[in-house]
Amino acid sequence: MIEQQHQEQLREIVGENNFKGANALGLLDPGKNAQSLDAGVAVLPETIQQVSNVLSYCNEHSIPVVSQGGRTSLAGAANTAEGQLILMTTRLNKMIEVDVDAAVVKADAGVTLQAVQEAAAEYGLSPGINIPARGTATIGGMVGTNAGGLEAFRYGVMRNRVLGLEAVLPNGDVISDMKVVSKANEGYDIKQLFIGSEGTLGVVTKAVLKLEPADSIGETALVACPTTEDAVALLRAARAFFKSDLLFLEGMWSTYAKLGAKEADFKAFNQLAESDPVLYLVVETSAKAEPLEDFLAKMAEQEKIVDALIAKNEGERRMIWHIREDSFVIERNFPAGFPFDVSVPITHLADYANRVEKELAALDDSIVLIILGHLMDGNLHLSIKSLADVSHHQAAVKEIVNRNLMEFGGSFSAEHGIGTEKRGTRQKLLPQANLNLMQLLKDTIDPNGIMNPGKVL
Ligand SMILES: Cc1cc2nc3c(=O)[nH]c(=O)nc-3n(C[C@H](O)[C@H](O)[C@H](O)COP(=O)(O)OP(=O)(O)OC[C@H]3O[C@@H](n4cnc5c(N)ncnc54)[C@H](O)[C@@H]3O)c2cc1C
């Protein structure tokens, strides 16, 4: 635990009500990573000045600081340890300003994605980024991890959505670049340094995000594909058929879909499952789109699909999305195992998935490979599970997943960040010159190494 005298000083900087010790933290949900509250001490600054004062104090006394938004990140980036300070952005949540003419929203770092979506929707606009953790994940955390999600194939990842940013450096300096214009060539693009840096360079306090016209939802279907190759063919066909009216296209391999449908007691799913598909796709179109039925009929003629269910009402639509988004179903059924978040060029997606499945089965036939993902980006979330103890296979499993990725030109870290989980892989797979430059940046901006130590680098 941070020394008592430092705790008293920090309490003074943020005020009594914005300071939490171990007992108060014990009441909070640690999120997906059990160690996120282990530091036992947190500050919840309400102003940029307080953030700056906290950081300069910690810098002077070499106290490590871990920023936290919603604690929904999935690679251990928000984990903390004794002797560290948690800087929660929950109370930096006052501003959400939509500028309709400029089609931008300015938001404080602690504002949730859902709050931004709702504010933009009042003007028929949308931030063009959407993740299932929308109700809890914050703008600051999404900048920190360079979040991707369900709409990235249309509008890009956070890196493409952020126009401006304000951040506080470890020495307390405030970097302000709250541009609302996309054309601004003013030297190095400093804001990009903070996007995806997982709180290792400073604390993001505000951001400006681009907005897009909001779409009215048309139809939603759950589609059964006999093979991964057929699903990939459908991706291409859907893009050509619907063009910008294709709103979402998500993939769930059958083990995942079956687990979800069973838990949710989705009776209509059972008929689809009879066709024994390798994977299911969730396809959603805009209200302006050609009828989904016409597209699916074409796909059936070409034998790319074996069955499909078009949601007949909002209840069925919600059920389809619930099954796709409730990924905790995996942990509920298989607590142990190894998660991966990778991306593969779509051209090689089927070969990659098939090869990994085959090699894992050869390694240990008790292994269950569960895959879901944002297929239009070639982004797969692989969970390698077993009811038996397979912990001794960790190195071999990583080797299979990553060797094939490298061969097909994919990425070992698609959208969840490096955190603590992928540091070793990053060290192994990135060119030394790239690693050196990143370390140089870190050492320059955070010479005392106080910002989220043990993450990313
Ligand atoms: C059910 C579920 C579904 C998900 N789906 C997706 C998905 O589709 N796509 C996707 O990309 N992710 C997804 N995620 C992961 C997660 O929601 C994202 O990583 C999100 O961006 C994290 O936001 P957060 O506010 O919870 O950040 P936290 O978990 O609190 O923090 C994440 C990282 O950002 C840093 N950080 C937080 N706030 C700041 C700040 N103000 N300044 C600087 N650094 C900061 C932290 O130190 C940490 O390194 C999902 C998570 C869950 C639980």
The ligand as a Tripos MOL2 file, in Angstrom:
@<TRIPOS>MOLECULE
LIG
   53    58     1     0     0
SMALL
NO_CHARGES

@<TRIPOS>ATOM
      1 C1        -18.4160   -7.9790  -22.9640 C.3       1 LIG1
      2 C2        -17.2700   -7.2010  -23.5230 C.ar      1 LIG1
      3 C3        -17.2010   -6.9690  -24.8750 C.ar      1 LIG1
      4 C4        -16.1460   -6.2450  -25.4180 C.ar      1 LIG1
      5 N1        -16.1090   -6.0270  -26.7640 N.ar      1 LIG1
      6 C5        -15.1110   -5.2920  -27.2960 C.ar      1 LIG1
      7 C6        -15.0950   -5.0250  -28.6970 C.ar      1 LIG1
      8 O1        -15.9710   -5.4410  -29.4410 O.2       1 LIG1
      9 N2        -14.0700   -4.3010  -29.1700 N.ar      1 LIG1
     10 C7        -13.0720   -3.8060  -28.3830 C.ar      1 LIG1
     11 O2        -12.1580   -3.1420  -28.8700 O.2       1 LIG1
     12 N3        -13.0680   -4.0690  -27.0510 N.ar      1 LIG1
     13 C8        -14.0640   -4.7820  -26.5050 C.ar      1 LIG1
     14 N4        -14.0670   -5.0340  -25.1580 N.ar      1 LIG1
     15 C9        -12.9620   -4.5850  -24.3260 C.3       1 LIG1
     16 C10       -13.1590   -3.2470  -23.5920 C.3       1 LIG1
     17 O3        -14.4990   -2.9030  -23.4670 O.3       1 LIG1
     18 C11       -12.3800   -2.1460  -24.3110 C.3       1 LIG1
     19 O4        -11.0040   -2.4530  -24.2250 O.3       1 LIG1
     20 C12       -12.5910   -0.7360  -23.7680 C.3       1 LIG1
     21 O5        -11.9420    0.1530  -24.6270 O.3       1 LIG1
     22 C13       -12.0740   -0.5320  -22.3500 C.3       1 LIG1
     23 O6        -12.6260    0.6610  -21.8220 O.3       1 LIG1
     24 P1        -12.6340    0.8860  -20.2380 P.3       1 LIG1
     25 O7        -13.1610    2.2540  -19.9780 O.co2     1 LIG1
     26 O8        -13.3120   -0.2220  -19.5620 O.co2     1 LIG1
     27 O9        -11.0680    0.8800  -19.9490 O.3       1 LIG1
     28 P2        -10.2870    0.2050  -18.7280 P.3       1 LIG1
     29 O10       -10.4580   -1.2700  -18.7880 O.co2     1 LIG1
     30 O11       -10.6190    0.8770  -17.4620 O.co2     1 LIG1
     31 O12        -8.7990    0.5820  -19.1450 O.3       1 LIG1
     32 C14        -8.2310    0.0820  -20.3110 C.3       1 LIG1
     33 C15        -6.8370    0.6580  -20.5300 C.3       1 LIG1
     34 O13        -6.9330    2.0410  -20.8060 O.3       1 LIG1
     35 C16        -6.2550    2.7910  -19.8100 C.3       1 LIG1
     36 N5         -7.0860    3.9530  -19.5310 N.ar      1 LIG1
     37 C17        -8.3340    4.0040  -19.0350 C.ar      1 LIG1
     38 N6         -8.7580    5.2730  -18.9610 N.ar      1 LIG1
     39 C18        -7.7370    6.0430  -19.4160 C.ar      1 LIG1
     40 C19        -7.5360    7.4400  -19.5770 C.ar      1 LIG1
     41 N7         -8.4870    8.3200  -19.2560 N.pl3     1 LIG1
     42 N8         -6.3620    7.8710  -20.0600 N.ar      1 LIG1
     43 C20        -5.3790    7.0120  -20.3940 C.ar      1 LIG1
     44 N9         -5.5070    5.6810  -20.2740 N.ar      1 LIG1
     45 C21        -6.6730    5.2160  -19.7870 C.ar      1 LIG1
     46 C22        -6.0970    1.8720  -18.6290 C.3       1 LIG1
     47 O14        -4.9570    2.2070  -17.8410 O.3       1 LIG1
     48 C23        -5.9320    0.5430  -19.3050 C.3       1 LIG1
     49 O15        -4.6180    0.4020  -19.7430 O.3       1 LIG1
     50 C24       -15.1180   -5.7580  -24.5830 C.ar      1 LIG1
     51 C25       -15.1820   -5.9880  -23.2070 C.ar      1 LIG1
     52 C26       -16.2440   -6.7000  -22.6720 C.ar      1 LIG1
     53 C27       -16.2940   -6.9130  -21.1920 C.3       1 LIG1
@<TRIPOS>BOND
     1     1     2 1
     2     2     3 ar
     3     2    52 ar
     4     3     4 ar
     5     4     5 ar
     6     4    50 ar
     7     5     6 ar
     8     6     7 ar
     9     6    13 1
    10     7     8 2
    11     7     9 ar
    12     9    10 ar
    13    10    11 2
    14    10    12 ar
    15    12    13 ar
    16    13    14 ar
    17    14    15 1
    18    14    50 ar
    19    15    16 1
    20    16    17 1
    21    16    18 1
    22    18    19 1
    23    18    20 1
    24    20    21 1
    25    20    22 1
    26    22    23 1
    27    23    24 1
    28    24    25 2
    29    24    26 1
    30    24    27 1
    31    27    28 1
    32    28    29 2
    33    28    30 1
    34    28    31 1
    35    31    32 1
    36    32    33 1
    37    33    34 1
    38    33    48 1
    39    34    35 1
    40    35    36 1
    41    35    46 1
    42    36    37 ar
    43    36    45 ar
    44    37    38 ar
    45    38    39 ar
    46    39    40 ar
    47    39    45 ar
    48    40    41 1
    49    40    42 ar
    50    42    43 ar
    51    43    44 ar
    52    44    45 ar
    53    46    47 1
    54    46    48 1
    55    48    49 1
    56    50    51 ar
    57    51    52 ar
    58    52    53 1
@<TRIPOS>SUBSTRUCTURE
     1 LIG1         1 GROUP 0 **** ****
